[in-house]
């Protein structure tokens, strides 16, 4: 997930000022021993704030540092994320962490967010412990496949969820999710689902398989895609799926955000080729940058080759430190060409972030350089979502 802040009005409170000062000290530290001094104090203050459920305070400190001191901002964000996903020090005898196993999916039909049956949950536990976690790690898995709208919202909610599931991990018990009142899931052609779990080990022990001498991240991902994918695919009928390496909650979420961009482009091409019953080489793509105060995203409009009518579109958001100097256009072109397109138009005009007044869908660039609503032909557009996520 992208760390993007919008500066707020008003001064900082006393605790927020202290967080800013501690983060600045950590950013300027010249040794590991000094790092530990700052980290101990910043962790203690973050834990207190998470327990008090003061999301606004954490955001105020981050907002201030985002433009004032980027290095200190990164240090504070890293520490807040770490304390939230590690249950804010709730289990002093163990190292515990909330993890996410993202699943990328696309479908012409609704992508489910669904309860995981007990037999499937048991198989997922086996494959997580065999291929992702270190030997002897205790595990709890939540019995629900979450959509982005259903994940804990904010640092305090994440910390609260982490406390609950990490407590069950110490006993090797899974966590039942009560779906009453859960937010509705928006319908997109391409989206991400999240399996959430928690890992607990004695303090200082390895958490993940790749921390052991005979394993690597790439090997863990290969095995998880093969074995875990076979378990998860039946939960997503009618969907094409790909798995992201399970990791600590915020790191895995950012990895899913990054991987979902090329995945959504490929899904868009596959959807159009299938729906229109035409080879990908008969499609054309238009890439253009969209700005607010700064460059926010690229949008890709898809049309039939030789036509100016935009049939579909996909958004490529900027993530992390990416800006107008990052060569995202080359990345997008590479994905499009690998997907079979050769007719690619790049427009350098700065378009404003515009959306449809009626349905709020993004507007996409056309081959003529206009920003328009993407519309499938009526006979092909029935029962399909309006745009890719």
Residue frames relative to the residue before (quaternion, step in Angstrom):
aa qw qx qy qz dx dy dz
X 1.0000 0.0000 0.0000 0.0000 0.00 0.00 0.00
X 0.4747 -0.7049 0.4537 0.2682 3.52 -0.89 0.96
X 0.3210 -0.7205 0.5799 0.2041 3.56 -1.03 0.83
X 0.1780 0.7785 -0.5742 0.1805 3.58 0.02 1.28
X 0.1044 -0.8103 0.5761 0.0257 3.54 -0.80 1.02
X 0.1907 -0.7302 0.6411 0.1397 3.54 -1.20 0.63
X 0.4477 -0.7293 0.4492 0.2568 3.56 -0.59 1.20
X 0.2484 -0.7786 0.5636 0.1201 3.57 -0.95 0.93
X 0.5190 -0.6314 0.4799 0.3188 3.52 -1.25 0.43
X 0.6763 0.5009 -0.3587 0.4038 3.52 -1.27 0.41
X 0.5305 -0.6439 0.4559 0.3100 3.53 -1.24 0.50
X 0.5687 -0.5864 0.4583 0.3504 3.51 -1.37 0.20
X 0.4483 -0.6496 0.5386 0.2949 3.53 -1.18 0.60
X 0.7264 -0.4568 0.2913 0.4229 3.54 -1.30 0.26
X 0.6902 0.4725 -0.2983 0.4597 3.62 0.85 -0.90
X 0.6309 0.5207 -0.3321 0.4697 3.59 1.03 -0.75
X 0.6298 0.5239 -0.3310 0.4684 3.59 1.02 -0.77
X 0.6433 0.5162 -0.3259 0.4620 3.58 1.01 -0.78
X 0.6287 0.5201 -0.3328 0.4727 3.60 1.02 -0.77
X 0.6381 0.5240 -0.3207 0.4642 3.57 0.98 -0.85
X 0.6658 0.5032 -0.3002 0.4619 3.58 0.92 -0.89
X 0.6681 0.4980 -0.2992 0.4649 3.59 0.93 -0.89
X 0.6551 0.5029 -0.3138 0.4685 3.58 0.98 -0.81
X 0.6275 0.5261 -0.3320 0.4682 3.58 1.07 -0.70
X 0.6449 0.5142 -0.3195 0.4665 3.57 1.00 -0.79
X 0.6566 0.5062 -0.3073 0.4670 3.57 0.97 -0.84
X 0.6519 0.5245 -0.3172 0.4465 3.58 0.97 -0.82
X 0.7359 0.4097 -0.2237 0.4905 3.60 1.07 -0.71
X 0.4070 0.7394 -0.4590 0.2773 3.59 1.27 -0.10
X 0.2701 -0.7930 0.5319 0.1240 3.56 -1.03 0.84
X 0.7818 0.2291 -0.1427 0.5621 3.62 1.22 0.09
X 0.6168 -0.5541 0.4097 0.3803 3.53 -1.25 0.42
X 0.6387 0.5291 -0.3439 0.4402 3.59 1.00 -0.73
X 0.6433 0.4805 -0.3230 0.5010 3.59 1.09 -0.68
X 0.5748 0.5798 -0.3745 0.4395 3.60 1.05 -0.72
X 0.6764 0.5113 -0.3027 0.4353 3.57 0.85 -1.00
X 0.6040 0.5574 -0.3493 0.4500 3.57 1.08 -0.71
X 0.7069 0.4493 -0.2651 0.4776 3.57 0.78 -1.05
X 0.6618 0.5351 -0.3134 0.4214 3.59 0.90 -0.93
X 0.6349 0.5326 -0.3385 0.4456 3.60 0.98 -0.78
X 0.7072 0.4599 -0.2667 0.4661 3.56 0.93 -0.86
X 0.6630 0.4848 -0.3196 0.4725 3.56 0.97 -0.76
X 0.6219 0.5395 -0.3441 0.4513 3.61 1.06 -0.71
X 0.6499 0.5236 -0.3182 0.4497 3.57 0.93 -0.87
X 0.6868 0.4752 -0.2876 0.4687 3.59 0.92 -0.87
X 0.6277 0.5188 -0.3350 0.4739 3.59 1.03 -0.73
X 0.6343 0.5362 -0.3326 0.4467 3.60 0.94 -0.88
X 0.6480 0.5132 -0.3193 0.4634 3.59 0.93 -0.87
X 0.6737 0.5023 -0.2948 0.4549 3.56 0.96 -0.89
X 0.6415 0.5128 -0.3210 0.4717 3.59 1.02 -0.76
X 0.6421 0.5136 -0.3190 0.4714 3.58 0.98 -0.83
X 0.6882 0.4651 -0.2703 0.4869 3.60 1.06 -0.77
X 0.3691 -0.7606 0.4597 0.2718 3.59 1.34 -0.08
X 0.3845 0.7354 -0.4657 0.3074 3.57 1.11 0.77
X 0.1127 -0.8284 0.5484 0.0210 3.56 0.37 1.27
X 0.6312 0.5653 -0.3356 0.4117 3.56 0.98 -0.85
X 0.6328 0.5382 -0.3334 0.4458 3.58 0.99 -0.78
X 0.6641 0.4998 -0.3049 0.4650 3.58 0.89 -0.93
X 0.6757 0.4931 -0.2960 0.4611 3.57 0.93 -0.88
X 0.6178 0.5475 -0.3485 0.4439 3.58 1.05 -0.72
X 0.6613 0.4933 -0.3067 0.4747 3.59 0.95 -0.86
X 0.6604 0.4981 -0.3081 0.4699 3.59 0.96 -0.83
X 0.6361 0.5336 -0.3331 0.4469 3.59 0.95 -0.86
X 0.6538 0.5205 -0.3145 0.4503 3.57 0.95 -0.86
X 0.7335 0.4451 -0.2432 0.4524 3.58 0.86 -0.96
X 0.5164 0.6862 -0.4155 0.2995 3.59 1.13 -0.59
X 0.7799 0.2586 -0.1487 0.5502 3.58 0.95 -0.86
X 0.6583 0.5438 -0.3202 0.4104 3.60 1.09 -0.65
X 0.8063 -0.0421 0.0859 0.5837 3.61 0.95 -0.84
X 0.2280 -0.8299 0.4907 0.1360 3.62 0.19 1.25
X 0.6360 0.5242 -0.3464 0.4480 3.63 0.99 -0.71
X 0.6665 0.4781 -0.2967 0.4890 3.57 0.96 -0.85
X 0.5898 0.5605 -0.3644 0.4530 3.59 1.08 -0.66
X 0.6701 0.4962 -0.3046 0.4604 3.59 0.86 -0.94
X 0.6462 0.5182 -0.3217 0.4587 3.59 0.97 -0.84
X 0.6785 0.4794 -0.3009 0.4682 3.58 0.90 -0.90
X 0.6495 0.5162 -0.3220 0.4561 3.60 0.92 -0.87
X 0.6431 0.5218 -0.3240 0.4573 3.59 0.95 -0.87
X 0.6975 0.4752 -0.2786 0.4582 3.56 0.90 -0.90
X 0.6301 0.5123 -0.3458 0.4700 3.61 0.99 -0.71
X 0.6543 0.5096 -0.3138 0.4623 3.58 0.91 -0.91
X 0.6644 0.5182 -0.3070 0.4425 3.55 0.91 -0.93
X 0.6859 0.4723 -0.2947 0.4686 3.59 0.87 -0.90
X 0.6436 0.5210 -0.3311 0.4525 3.61 1.04 -0.72
X 0.7489 0.4016 -0.2402 0.4693 3.61 0.75 -0.98
X 0.6808 0.4352 -0.2908 0.5124 3.61 1.26 -0.24
X 0.5531 -0.6720 0.3606 0.3353 3.57 1.21 0.63
X 0.5303 -0.6946 0.3882 0.2925 3.56 1.11 0.77
X 0.7054 -0.5022 0.2684 0.4221 3.55 0.87 0.98
X 0.3158 0.7972 -0.4738 0.2008 3.60 1.17 0.45
X 0.7699 0.2679 -0.1517 0.5590 3.63 1.17 -0.44
X 0.1792 -0.8529 0.4805 0.0984 3.60 0.28 1.23
X 0.6604 0.5155 -0.3179 0.4438 3.63 1.12 -0.46
X 0.7663 0.3071 -0.1543 0.5428 3.59 1.24 -0.34
X 0.3477 -0.6192 0.6370 0.2999 3.49 -1.41 0.20
X 0.0179 0.8014 -0.5951 0.0582 3.56 -0.70 1.09
X 0.0300 0.7969 -0.6031 0.0165 3.57 -1.11 0.59
X 0.4133 -0.6531 0.5833 0.2497 3.51 -1.19 0.77
X 0.0723 -0.8008 0.5939 0.0295 3.59 -0.81 0.95
X 0.2119 -0.7477 0.6139 0.1381 3.54 -1.31 0.44
X 0.1519 -0.7444 0.6440 0.0898 3.54 -1.15 0.76
X 0.1496 -0.8336 0.5255 0.0809 3.63 0.03 1.24
X 0.1545 -0.7532 0.6350 0.0741 3.53 -1.21 0.74
X 0.2311 -0.7552 0.5999 0.1282 3.59 -0.70 1.10
X 0.0344 0.8128 -0.5775 0.0686 3.58 -0.85 0.95
X 0.0128 0.7651 -0.6415 -0.0533 3.52 -1.25 0.49
X 0.0651 0.7940 -0.5979 0.0885 3.52 -1.13 0.71
X 0.4875 -0.6187 0.5192 0.3315 3.56 -1.23 0.45
X 0.7001 0.4035 -0.2472 0.5348 3.57 1.26 -0.27
X 0.7097 -0.4437 0.3139 0.4481 3.58 -1.25 0.02
X 0.3363 -0.7181 0.5755 0.2000 3.56 -0.97 0.93
X 0.3681 -0.7769 0.4561 0.2301 3.62 -0.45 1.12
X 0.1194 -0.6583 0.7270 0.1547 3.47 -1.45 0.40
X 0.0913 0.8696 -0.4500 0.1815 3.53 -0.16 1.28
X 0.5701 -0.5592 0.4765 0.3677 3.53 -1.28 0.41
X 0.3520 -0.7232 0.5585 0.2028 3.57 -1.05 0.82
X 0.4156 -0.7225 0.4868 0.2612 3.64 -0.60 1.07
X 0.6551 -0.5521 0.3416 0.3864 3.62 -1.09 0.64
X 0.6626 0.5080 -0.3274 0.4423 3.63 0.90 -0.82
X 0.6496 0.4970 -0.3096 0.4849 3.58 1.03 -0.80
X 0.6283 0.5392 -0.3293 0.4540 3.58 1.01 -0.84
X 0.6479 0.5164 -0.3191 0.4600 3.58 0.97 -0.83
X 0.6585 0.4949 -0.3118 0.4736 3.61 0.98 -0.78
X 0.6361 0.5240 -0.3308 0.4598 3.58 0.99 -0.78
X 0.6074 0.5462 -0.3482 0.4598 3.59 1.02 -0.76
X 0.6512 0.5282 -0.3188 0.4419 3.58 0.89 -0.95
X 0.7291 0.4412 -0.2564 0.4562 3.58 0.80 -0.99
X 0.6027 0.5306 -0.3636 0.4723 3.60 1.09 -0.58
X 0.6992 0.4641 -0.2788 0.4669 3.59 0.87 -0.91
X 0.6840 0.4871 -0.2957 0.4555 3.59 1.06 -0.65
X 0.8339 0.2778 -0.0906 0.4682 3.58 0.86 -0.93
X 0.7626 0.3737 -0.1905 0.4926 3.61 1.13 -0.54
X 0.7783 0.3475 -0.1727 0.4937 3.59 0.91 -0.89
X 0.5752 -0.5739 0.4570 0.3619 3.54 -1.27 0.48
X 0.6269 -0.5407 0.4034 0.3897 3.54 -1.23 0.52
X 0.8118 0.2612 -0.2085 0.4788 3.54 -0.97 0.92
X 0.4811 0.6652 -0.4515 0.3496 3.62 1.22 -0.07
X 0.3583 -0.7086 0.5663 0.2210 3.55 -1.04 0.81
X 0.1459 -0.8238 0.5478 -0.0026 3.55 -1.03 0.85
X 0.0269 -0.7341 0.6767 0.0499 3.53 -1.25 0.68
X 0.1219 -0.7860 0.6038 0.0533 3.58 -0.93 0.91
X 0.3812 -0.6998 0.5532 0.2425 3.58 -0.95 0.87
X 0.3875 -0.7679 0.4702 0.1978 3.58 -0.82 0.99
X 0.6201 0.4919 -0.3684 0.4876 3.57 0.88 0.97
X 0.2964 -0.7197 0.6000 0.1851 3.56 -1.12 0.74
X 0.2299 -0.8430 0.4795 0.0807 3.57 -0.17 1.38
X 0.3309 -0.6587 0.6267 0.2527 3.53 -1.25 0.54
X 0.6757 -0.4829 0.3364 0.4439 3.64 -1.16 0.27
X 0.6475 0.5371 -0.3222 0.4341 3.61 1.03 -0.74
X 0.7176 0.4622 -0.2360 0.4645 3.58 1.18 -0.52
X 0.4849 0.6577 -0.4393 0.3733 3.59 1.25 0.00
X 0.6282 -0.4950 0.4099 0.4386 3.62 -1.19 0.30
X 0.2706 -0.7872 0.5389 0.1293 3.57 -0.81 1.01
X 0.8231 0.1660 -0.1553 0.5205 3.57 -0.52 1.20
X 0.6819 -0.5175 0.3484 0.3820 3.54 -1.32 0.37
X 0.6795 0.4998 -0.3094 0.4390 3.60 0.88 -0.89
X 0.6577 0.4914 -0.3121 0.4781 3.59 0.96 -0.80
X 0.6208 0.5301 -0.3383 0.4682 3.59 1.07 -0.72
X 0.6576 0.5095 -0.3107 0.4598 3.58 0.93 -0.90
X 0.6495 0.5157 -0.3178 0.4595 3.60 0.99 -0.80
X 0.6539 0.4907 -0.3096 0.4856 3.58 0.97 -0.86
X 0.6386 0.5379 -0.3257 0.4436 3.59 0.98 -0.86
X 0.6230 0.5415 -0.3453 0.4466 3.61 0.98 -0.78
X 0.6777 0.5021 -0.2964 0.4480 3.57 0.89 -0.96
X 0.7493 0.4050 -0.2435 0.4640 3.58 0.69 -1.04
X 0.6232 0.5338 -0.3533 0.4494 3.62 1.06 -0.62
X 0.6081 0.5480 -0.3543 0.4521 3.59 1.10 -0.64
X 0.6727 0.4712 -0.3030 0.4833 3.60 1.03 -0.71
X 0.5830 0.5898 -0.3751 0.4141 3.61 1.15 -0.56
X 0.6105 0.5708 -0.3579 0.4163 3.58 0.99 -0.77
X 0.7364 0.3732 -0.2093 0.5241 3.59 1.17 -0.63
X 0.4446 -0.7058 0.4421 0.3297 3.61 1.30 0.15
X 0.4686 0.6562 -0.4507 0.3829 3.56 1.07 0.79
X 0.4169 -0.6953 0.5200 0.2689 3.58 -1.09 0.64
X 0.4172 -0.7139 0.5193 0.2158 3.55 -1.30 0.42
X 0.2833 -0.7440 0.5823 0.1649 3.57 -0.82 1.04
X 0.2347 -0.7713 0.5804 0.1149 3.57 -0.92 0.97
X 0.3010 -0.7329 0.5876 0.1641 3.55 -0.81 1.08
X 0.2395 -0.8240 0.5020 0.1076 3.59 -0.45 1.18
X 0.4246 0.6960 -0.4786 0.3260 3.61 1.23 0.02
X 0.8312 0.1723 -0.1446 0.5084 3.57 -0.81 0.99
X 0.4165 0.7068 -0.4792 0.3121 3.59 1.22 0.12
X 0.5579 -0.6279 0.4130 0.3521 3.64 -0.93 0.81
X 0.5374 -0.5996 0.4871 0.3383 3.53 -1.21 0.60
X 0.3881 -0.7151 0.5365 0.2240 3.54 -1.18 0.63
X 0.4092 -0.6982 0.5305 0.2521 3.57 -0.81 1.00
X 0.3943 -0.7320 0.5122 0.2155 3.56 -1.11 0.73
X 0.0761 0.7747 -0.6209 0.0917 3.54 -0.75 1.15
X 0.5683 -0.5796 0.4504 0.3717 3.54 -1.24 0.38
X 0.7851 0.1266 -0.0503 0.6042 3.56 1.04 -0.80
X 0.1556 0.7905 -0.5711 0.1574 3.57 -0.76 1.02
X 0.4253 -0.6835 0.5359 0.2547 3.55 -1.35 0.10
X 0.1281 -0.7429 0.6502 0.0946 3.53 -1.17 0.71
X 0.2335 -0.7988 0.5487 0.0793 3.56 -1.08 0.78
X 0.1837 -0.7057 0.6746 0.1145 3.50 -1.02 0.96
X 0.1473 -0.8036 0.5739 0.0567 3.60 -0.67 1.10
X 0.0321 0.7840 -0.6164 0.0667 3.54 -1.05 0.84
X 0.2381 -0.7433 0.5985 0.1807 3.56 -1.33 0.04
X 0.2062 -0.7636 0.6048 0.0931 3.53 -1.14 0.77
X 0.0394 -0.7831 0.6206 0.0101 3.56 -1.04 0.83
X 0.0491 0.7754 -0.6271 0.0557 3.57 -0.96 0.96
X 0.6175 -0.4983 0.4196 0.4408 3.61 -1.19 0.31
X 0.6270 -0.5789 0.3572 0.3796 3.57 -0.99 0.84
X 0.8122 0.2543 -0.2214 0.4760 3.53 -0.91 1.03
X 0.5713 0.5921 -0.3866 0.4166 3.61 1.24 -0.19
X 0.6181 -0.5417 0.4181 0.3869 3.58 -1.29 0.36
X 0.3288 -0.7428 0.5562 0.1756 3.55 -1.11 0.80
X 0.8195 0.2534 -0.0731 0.5088 3.55 0.87 -1.04
X 0.6551 -0.5433 0.3716 0.3709 3.53 -1.22 0.60
X 0.6943 0.4905 -0.2841 0.4435 3.61 0.94 -0.83
X 0.5462 0.5712 -0.4196 0.4465 3.59 1.25 0.09
X 0.6248 0.5235 -0.3314 0.4751 3.57 1.28 -0.19
X 0.6478 -0.6090 0.3121 0.3349 3.55 -1.08 0.85
X 0.7431 0.4210 -0.2272 0.4680 3.61 1.05 -0.64
X 0.6994 0.4398 -0.2649 0.4972 3.62 1.19 0.36
X 0.1620 -0.7608 0.6200 0.1025 3.56 -1.31 0.39
X 0.6385 -0.5067 0.4060 0.4132 3.57 -1.28 0.29
X 0.6593 0.5161 -0.3214 0.4424 3.58 0.89 -0.90
X 0.6537 0.5073 -0.3117 0.4671 3.57 1.00 -0.79
X 0.6391 0.5204 -0.3218 0.4660 3.56 1.01 -0.82
X 0.6600 0.5072 -0.3118 0.4582 3.58 0.94 -0.87
X 0.6395 0.5307 -0.3308 0.4471 3.59 0.93 -0.87
X 0.6890 0.4690 -0.2814 0.4756 3.59 0.88 -0.93
X 0.6538 0.5115 -0.3197 0.4569 3.60 0.97 -0.81
X 0.6355 0.5189 -0.3349 0.4634 3.60 0.97 -0.77
X 0.6900 0.4787 -0.2828 0.4635 3.55 0.95 -0.86
X 0.7861 0.3489 -0.1769 0.4786 3.57 0.64 -1.13
X 0.6906 0.4538 -0.2818 0.4876 3.59 0.86 -0.92
X 0.6233 0.5564 -0.3395 0.4321 3.57 1.03 -0.76
X 0.6355 0.5297 -0.3291 0.4552 3.58 1.02 -0.77
X 0.6574 0.4926 -0.3090 0.4792 3.61 1.12 -0.61
X 0.7362 0.4557 -0.2411 0.4385 3.57 0.91 -0.93
X 0.5681 0.6435 -0.3864 0.3375 3.61 1.03 -0.72
X 0.6675 0.4996 -0.3368 0.4374 3.69 0.86 -0.76
X 0.6073 0.5501 -0.3603 0.4458 3.62 1.20 -0.36
X 0.7438 0.3302 -0.1735 0.5547 3.58 1.29 -0.39
X 0.0339 -0.8447 0.5341 0.0097 3.61 0.61 1.10
X 0.8090 0.2478 -0.2026 0.4930 3.55 -1.07 0.81
X 0.6294 0.5334 -0.3270 0.4609 3.59 1.29 0.18
X 0.3203 -0.6536 0.6393 0.2479 3.51 -1.29 0.53
X 0.0765 -0.8379 0.5404 -0.0064 3.61 -0.72 1.02
X 0.0308 -0.7419 0.6682 0.0466 3.51 -1.34 0.46
X 0.3165 -0.7779 0.5214 0.1510 3.58 -1.01 0.81
X 0.2918 -0.7108 0.6181 0.1663 3.52 -1.20 0.76
X 0.5961 -0.5866 0.4046 0.3700 3.59 -1.05 0.70
X 0.4248 -0.6789 0.5272 0.2842 3.65 -0.80 0.91
X 0.1097 0.7792 -0.6039 0.1266 3.56 -0.97 0.89
X 0.7358 -0.3449 0.2959 0.5020 3.56 -1.30 -0.09
X 0.6974 -0.5647 0.2499 0.3637 3.53 -0.98 1.00
X 0.7492 0.4001 -0.2459 0.4671 3.60 0.63 -1.04
X 0.6304 0.5219 -0.3382 0.4647 3.61 1.01 -0.71
X 0.6661 0.4911 -0.3047 0.4715 3.59 0.92 -0.86
X 0.6352 0.5291 -0.3324 0.4540 3.59 1.01 -0.74
X 0.6596 0.4863 -0.3105 0.4816 3.59 0.99 -0.80
X 0.6269 0.5250 -0.3388 0.4655 3.59 1.01 -0.75
X 0.6460 0.5122 -0.3178 0.4683 3.59 1.01 -0.79
X 0.6220 0.5336 -0.3385 0.4624 3.59 1.01 -0.79
X 0.6782 0.4920 -0.2900 0.4624 3.58 0.92 -0.91
X 0.7098 0.4587 -0.2684 0.4622 3.58 0.83 -0.98
X 0.6192 0.5748 -0.3553 0.4000 3.59 1.09 -0.61
X 0.5736 0.6079 -0.3958 0.3805 3.62 1.11 -0.46
X 0.7190 0.3766 -0.2769 0.5144 3.67 0.67 -0.90
X 0.5938 0.5705 -0.3716 0.4288 3.59 1.07 -0.65
X 0.6700 0.5014 -0.3016 0.4568 3.59 0.94 -0.87
X 0.6229 0.5258 -0.3417 0.4676 3.59 1.06 -0.71
X 0.6684 0.4863 -0.3009 0.4756 3.59 0.89 -0.94
X 0.6380 0.5240 -0.3260 0.4605 3.57 1.01 -0.81
X 0.6349 0.5363 -0.3290 0.4484 3.58 1.00 -0.81
X 0.6622 0.4943 -0.3042 0.4739 3.57 0.93 -0.88
X 0.6653 0.5026 -0.3068 0.4589 3.58 0.90 -0.91
X 0.6394 0.5301 -0.3197 0.4559 3.58 1.00 -0.84
X 0.6920 0.4736 -0.2884 0.4622 3.58 0.84 -0.96
X 0.6503 0.5185 -0.3236 0.4513 3.57 0.93 -0.87
X 0.6781 0.4836 -0.2864 0.4736 3.58 0.99 -0.82
X 0.7016 0.4851 -0.2739 0.4443 3.57 0.82 -1.01
X 0.7447 0.3858 -0.2104 0.5023 3.57 0.96 -0.89
X 0.3177 -0.7724 0.4849 0.2596 3.57 1.35 -0.15
X 0.5340 0.5863 -0.4162 0.4448 3.53 0.82 1.11
X 0.5459 -0.5987 0.4504 0.3750 3.64 -1.06 0.52
X 0.6186 -0.5569 0.4020 0.3816 3.57 -1.16 0.57
X 0.6000 0.5820 -0.3604 0.4140 3.60 1.10 -0.61
X 0.6514 0.5063 -0.3174 0.4676 3.61 1.23 -0.31
X 0.5951 0.5386 -0.3683 0.4691 3.58 1.29 0.23
X 0.1717 -0.7443 0.6288 0.1451 3.55 -1.27 0.35
X 0.1962 -0.7807 0.5868 0.0882 3.57 -1.16 0.66
X 0.1642 -0.7633 0.6201 0.0775 3.55 -1.11 0.79
X 0.1320 -0.7977 0.5876 0.0310 3.59 -0.69 1.15
X 0.1112 0.7946 -0.5900 0.0902 3.59 -0.88 0.93
X 0.4366 -0.6930 0.5081 0.2665 3.61 -1.14 0.64
X 0.1543 -0.7783 0.6044 0.0718 3.56 -1.09 0.78
X 0.1687 -0.8264 0.5373 0.0012 3.52 -0.74 1.21
X 0.1468 -0.6823 0.6966 0.1663 3.47 -1.43 0.38
X 0.7800 -0.0506 0.0625 0.6206 3.60 -0.14 -1.20
X 0.7588 0.0606 -0.0374 0.6474 3.54 1.26 -0.53
X 0.6895 -0.4371 0.3440 0.4639 3.57 -1.28 0.01
X 0.1732 -0.8150 0.5499 0.0584 3.59 -0.69 1.12
X 0.8071 -0.1225 0.1515 0.5573 3.59 0.90 -0.90
X 0.3283 -0.6567 0.6209 0.2747 3.48 -1.41 0.14
X 0.1564 -0.7583 0.6229 0.1118 3.55 -1.17 0.64
X 0.2007 -0.7755 0.5926 0.0848 3.52 -1.04 0.87
X 0.1545 -0.7783 0.6045 0.0708 3.55 -0.71 1.12
X 0.2033 -0.7863 0.5758 0.0937 3.58 -0.92 0.92
X 0.0115 0.7763 -0.6291 0.0384 3.55 -1.03 0.91
X 0.5644 -0.5325 0.4760 0.4140 3.54 -1.30 0.12
X 0.5771 -0.5934 0.4258 0.3654 3.56 -1.05 0.74
X 0.7938 0.2488 -0.2182 0.5103 3.56 -0.83 1.05
X 0.6859 0.4307 -0.2741 0.5186 3.59 1.30 -0.04
X 0.3611 -0.7323 0.5373 0.2114 3.58 -1.19 0.58
X 0.5277 0.6420 -0.4099 0.3760 3.62 1.24 -0.09
X 0.3149 -0.7546 0.5476 0.1774 3.58 -0.68 1.12
X 0.2418 -0.8085 0.5286 0.0917 3.53 -0.56 1.22
X 0.8033 -0.0308 0.0845 0.5888 3.53 1.03 -0.78
X 0.1055 -0.8085 0.5763 0.0563 3.56 -1.25 0.29
X 0.1138 -0.7713 0.6224 0.0693 3.51 -1.29 0.40
X 0.3440 -0.7348 0.5565 0.1791 3.56 -1.13 0.78
X 0.1423 -0.7503 0.6419 0.0690 3.55 -1.07 0.90
X 0.1346 -0.8330 0.5300 0.0840 3.65 0.07 1.19
X 0.4710 -0.6212 0.5354 0.3249 3.55 -1.24 0.49
X 0.1620 -0.7962 0.5804 0.0540 3.55 -1.05 0.83
X 0.8500 0.1634 -0.1072 0.4891 3.55 -1.21 0.58
X 0.8218 -0.2155 0.1872 0.4932 3.55 -0.85 -1.05
X 0.3879 0.7326 -0.4868 0.2756 3.63 1.21 0.14
X 0.0538 0.7747 -0.6284 0.0463 3.56 -1.13 0.74
X 0.7873 -0.3332 0.2170 0.4712 3.58 -1.24 -0.31
X 0.6337 0.5273 -0.3413 0.4515 3.62 1.21 -0.32
X 0.5704 0.5794 -0.3833 0.4382 3.61 1.25 -0.24
X 0.3871 -0.7562 0.4810 0.2167 3.57 -0.80 0.99
X 0.0077 0.8279 -0.5581 0.0554 3.56 0.55 1.21
X 0.5908 0.5891 -0.3758 0.4033 3.59 1.06 -0.71
X 0.6477 0.5103 -0.3218 0.4653 3.59 0.96 -0.82
X 0.6309 0.5251 -0.3331 0.4639 3.59 1.03 -0.76
X 0.6631 0.5012 -0.3067 0.4637 3.57 0.93 -0.90
X 0.6496 0.5168 -0.3201 0.4565 3.58 0.93 -0.90
X 0.6341 0.5358 -0.3359 0.4450 3.59 0.96 -0.82
X 0.6642 0.4955 -0.3051 0.4694 3.58 0.92 -0.91
X 0.6508 0.5196 -0.3184 0.4528 3.59 0.95 -0.85
X 0.6788 0.4796 -0.2966 0.4703 3.59 0.91 -0.90
X 0.6317 0.5139 -0.3342 0.4746 3.59 1.04 -0.71
X 0.6707 0.4895 -0.2889 0.4765 3.59 1.18 -0.56
X 0.6565 -0.5565 0.2920 0.4172 3.59 1.28 -0.03
X 0.5551 0.6070 -0.4059 0.3984 3.62 1.23 -0.02
X 0.1240 -0.7798 0.6085 0.0795 3.56 -1.14 0.70
X 0.6611 0.4655 -0.2931 0.5102 3.59 1.23 -0.45
X 0.1726 0.7943 -0.5481 0.1970 3.58 0.00 1.35
X 0.1246 -0.7853 0.6055 0.0344 3.58 -0.80 1.07
X 0.1287 -0.7758 0.6145 0.0627 3.59 -0.91 0.96
X 0.1246 -0.7849 0.6059 0.0362 3.57 -0.76 1.11
X 0.2710 -0.8007 0.5174 0.1332 3.60 -0.77 1.01
X 0.4308 0.7047 -0.4627 0.3221 3.62 1.25 -0.06
X 0.4076 -0.7021 0.5301 0.2448 3.60 -1.04 0.80
X 0.1152 -0.8040 0.5821 0.0372 3.56 -0.37 1.25
X 0.4396 -0.6608 0.5237 0.3097 3.62 -1.09 0.62
X 0.5658 -0.5805 0.4596 0.3628 3.58 -1.25 0.48
X 0.0842 0.8187 -0.5570 0.1112 3.56 -0.18 1.29
X 0.1236 -0.7822 0.6101 0.0270 3.52 -1.16 0.79
X 0.6095 -0.5499 0.4258 0.3806 3.54 -1.26 0.45
X 0.4622 -0.6971 0.4769 0.2703 3.59 -0.87 0.96
X 0.6947 0.4933 -0.2756 0.4450 3.59 1.09 -0.66
X 0.8395 0.1658 -0.0523 0.5148 3.61 0.78 -1.01
X 0.4412 -0.7332 0.4173 0.3060 3.61 1.34 0.00
X 0.4034 0.6971 -0.4961 0.3244 3.61 1.20 0.31
X 0.5573 -0.5905 0.4462 0.3763 3.62 -1.08 0.58
X 0.3539 -0.6824 0.5906 0.2454 3.55 -1.24 0.54
X 0.2453 -0.8089 0.5293 0.0733 3.56 -0.97 0.91
X 0.5475 -0.6264 0.4377 0.3409 3.59 -1.15 0.58
X 0.2812 -0.7420 0.5858 0.1648 3.55 -1.08 0.81
X 0.6638 -0.4925 0.3583 0.4342 3.61 -1.21 0.24
X 0.6594 0.4958 -0.3131 0.4706 3.62 1.16 -0.44
X 0.5687 -0.6238 0.3754 0.3827 3.60 1.27 -0.02
X 0.5319 0.6005 -0.4234 0.4208 3.58 1.23 0.25
X 0.3680 -0.6888 0.5714 0.2521 3.57 -1.28 0.41
X 0.0467 0.8382 -0.5293 0.1232 3.56 -0.43 1.25
X 0.5688 -0.5480 0.4850 0.3754 3.52 -1.38 0.15
X 0.3840 -0.7002 0.5485 0.2479 3.58 -0.97 0.84
X 0.0208 0.8072 -0.5862 0.0656 3.57 -0.80 1.04
X 0.2989 -0.7292 0.5893 0.1779 3.56 -0.77 1.06
X 0.5917 -0.5246 0.4465 0.4187 3.61 -1.17 0.44
X 0.6196 -0.6132 0.3357 0.3569 3.58 -0.91 0.91
X 0.6805 0.4992 -0.3097 0.4380 3.59 0.93 -0.80
X 0.7129 0.4123 -0.2629 0.5026 3.60 1.17 -0.47
X 0.6791 0.5616 -0.2866 0.3758 3.59 1.12 -0.53
X 0.4701 0.6990 -0.4411 0.3094 3.58 1.26 -0.05
X 0.8707 0.1155 -0.1008 0.4674 3.57 -1.14 0.85
X 0.6074 0.5161 -0.3925 0.4591 3.61 1.11 0.56
X 0.5742 -0.5869 0.4300 0.3754 3.61 -1.06 0.59
X 0.6083 -0.6065 0.3775 0.3459 3.56 -1.15 0.56
X 0.8250 -0.0384 0.0660 0.5600 3.61 0.91 -0.74
X 0.5644 -0.5766 0.4682 0.3603 3.51 -1.32 0.24
X 0.4907 -0.6377 0.5063 0.3102 3.54 -1.13 0.68
